[in-house]
Amino acid sequence: MSSGQQDRTQSSSQMKERPATPVPSEETRSGTSTSQSSAAGSTAPSGRLKVVLAALIIAALFGLGSVVRSVIKNRPTIKAGAPVSRTLMYPGSHVVIDLTNESGGSILQLTTSDPLDKVQNWYISNLQPTKILQVTLGTVILKKDNVTATIVAENTTTNIVIKQSVP
């Protein structure tokens, strides 16, 4: 055998001869080892511990099931959307967009050649808004409950957008 092979054989035998040091358990640290499996470092849970863990898991699953049932039972239902009330259609206007969303909201866009003041006065008398916001000289927003009317004058056209949300 060459000296290189001897060195490798010696180093590997040295590695085999080293004792492994297990992580001491609570019992071996206190010096009260009562069973062979505890002294060997076994971490298998006892029968009583298994029963307690199983009971905790079952209780957690039942609790989670109750929460899910409660959420499903008490969630708000989404009503089918209704179109914007046709009583809010400005007389003589043309419909540009009429959309109704599944979640209940709807939008109606109209256009007319009437001036902003005339359209605004009509909506004030028919919508009877609780809030009026004059944004610019050519834009006004009227709001009542779940209905918002935005009126915008551009050149010779007045655009009206009415948004109705779910009450």
C-alpha positions in Angstrom: 0.0 0.0 0.0 1.3 3.5 -0.9 1.6 6.2 1.8 -1.3 8.2 0.1 -3.6 5.2 0.4 -2.6 4.7 4.0 -3.4 8.3 4.8 -6.8 8.0 3.2 -7.5 4.8 5.1 -6.4 6.3 8.4 -8.5 9.5 7.9 -11.6 7.5 7.0 -11.1 5.2 10.0 -10.7 8.3 12.2 -14.0 9.6 10.9 -15.7 6.3 11.6 -14.4 6.2 15.1 -15.8 9.5 16.2 -18.9 9.1 18.4 -22.0 11.0 17.4 -23.3 13.2 20.1 -27.1 13.1 20.1 -29.1 16.2 21.2 -29.9 15.5 24.9 -33.6 15.2 25.7 -35.1 16.8 28.8 -34.9 13.6 30.7 -31.2 13.0 29.9 -30.3 16.6 30.8 -32.0 16.2 34.2 -30.5 12.8 34.7 -33.8 11.0 35.2 -33.8 8.7 32.1 -36.6 6.1 32.7 -36.9 4.4 29.3 -34.5 3.2 26.7 -36.3 5.1 23.9 -35.9 8.4 25.8 -32.3 7.8 26.4 -31.7 7.0 22.7 -33.2 10.4 21.8 -36.5 9.2 20.3 -39.0 12.0 19.7 -42.2 9.9 19.0 -45.2 11.5 20.8 -46.9 9.4 23.5 -50.4 8.0 23.0 -51.9 10.6 25.2 -50.2 13.4 23.3 -51.5 12.0 20.0 -55.1 12.0 21.3 -54.8 15.6 22.5 -53.4 16.7 19.2 -56.1 14.9 17.3 -58.8 16.6 19.5 -57.3 20.0 18.9 -57.2 19.5 15.1 -60.8 18.3 15.1 -61.9 21.3 17.2 -60.1 23.7 14.9 -61.8 22.1 11.8 -65.2 22.4 13.4 -64.6 26.0 14.4 -63.4 26.8 10.9 -66.5 25.2 9.4 -68.7 27.2 11.7 -67.1 30.5 10.6 -67.4 29.6 6.9 -71.1 28.7 7.4 -71.7 32.0 9.3 -70.0 34.0 6.5 -72.0 32.3 3.8 -75.2 32.7 5.6 -74.8 36.4 6.4 -73.2 37.6 3.2 -75.1 40.3 1.4 -76.9 39.2 -1.7 -76.2 41.1 -4.9 -79.3 42.3 -6.6 -79.6 42.3 -10.4 -79.0 45.7 -11.8 -81.8 47.9 -12.8 -81.5 50.5 -15.6 -81.5 54.2 -14.8 -85.0 55.4 -14.3 -86.5 56.5 -17.6 -88.0 59.5 -15.8 -84.5 60.9 -15.7 -84.1 60.9 -19.5 -83.9 64.5 -20.7 -86.7 65.2 -23.2 -85.4 65.2 -26.8 -82.0 63.8 -25.9 -80.3 60.9 -27.7 -79.0 57.8 -25.8 -75.2 57.3 -26.3 -74.6 54.6 -23.7 -77.1 52.6 -21.5 -75.2 50.1 -19.3 -76.4 48.0 -16.4 -74.0 46.1 -14.3 -74.7 42.7 -12.7 -73.7 44.1 -9.3 -76.6 46.6 -9.5 -75.1 49.8 -10.8 -76.1 51.4 -14.1 -75.0 54.3 -16.3 -76.9 56.3 -18.9 -75.2 58.8 -21.2 -77.3 61.2 -23.1 -76.6 64.1 -25.5 -78.6 67.1 -26.5 -78.2 70.4 -28.3 -79.9 72.4 -25.5 -77.8 74.7 -23.4 -76.3 73.8 -20.0 -78.7 76.1 -18.1 -81.8 74.6 -19.6 -80.7 71.0 -18.9 -79.5 71.9 -15.4 -82.8 73.5 -14.5 -84.7 70.5 -15.8 -82.7 68.1 -13.7 -83.0 70.3 -10.6 -86.8 70.2 -10.9 -87.0 66.5 -11.8 -84.2 64.9 -9.8 -84.6 67.3 -6.8 -80.9 66.9 -5.8 -79.7 67.2 -2.3 -76.2 68.3 -3.5 -75.3 70.6 -6.4 -71.7 71.1 -7.4 -70.8 73.7 -10.1 -67.3 72.3 -11.1 -66.6 74.8 -13.9 -68.7 77.2 -16.0 -69.5 74.2 -18.3 -69.8 71.4 -15.8 -72.3 70.7 -13.0 -72.9 67.6 -10.8 -76.2 66.9 -9.2 -76.6 64.2 -6.5 -79.6 62.6 -4.7 -79.4 59.4 -2.8 -77.9 56.8 -5.1 -78.2 58.9 -8.3 -75.6 61.2 -9.7 -76.1 63.3 -12.8 -73.1 65.0 -14.4 -73.9 67.6 -17.0 -71.1 68.9 -19.3 -71.5 71.6 -22.0 -69.0 71.4 -24.9 -69.5 73.8 -27.9 -73.1 73.3 -29.1 -73.6 69.9 -27.3 -74.6 69.1 -23.7 -73.6 65.7 -22.5 -75.5 64.2 -19.5 -74.2 61.1 -17.6 -76.5 59.6 -15.0 -75.0 57.0 -12.7 -77.3 55.0 -10.4 -75.7 52.8 -7.8 -77.2 50.1 -5.6 -78.9 51.7 -2.6 
